[in-house]
Amino acid sequence: MSDGPEQHEPDVVDTLFTYFDRFMDNVHDRVMRPITLIGRFVAYGFILLLLGLVIVSALVIAIVRVSTVYLFAHHVWITYLAVAAISITTGLLIWRKRPPVSPRK
């Protein structure tokens, strides 16, 4: 029988697994985490872009239907003219906001 608690040296396998665990934590934090965040950003951005496209398309269709039936008494050409005027005006405003292009030499 021994008089006191035995002092054990750390096991080689435990020490190696501790170093390996620390190494893998560093790899995860420095490599995998940024890749995961970029992947999420791209995926969620693509989903939001498609969702926005669907919503805008549905709104334009609804506006055309409602204005044709209730505003212009089934005169579709007036509705198309109004949608075209709004689209052209919006396009021209966006075109004016673009940065100037430097001339080529």
Buried (B, 14 or more C-beta within 10 A) or exposed (E): EEEEEEEEEEEEEEEEEEEEEEEEEEEEEEEEEEEEEEEEEEEEEEEEEEEEEEEEEEEEEEBBEEBBEEEBEEEEEBBEEBBEEEEEEEEEEEEEEEEEEEEEE
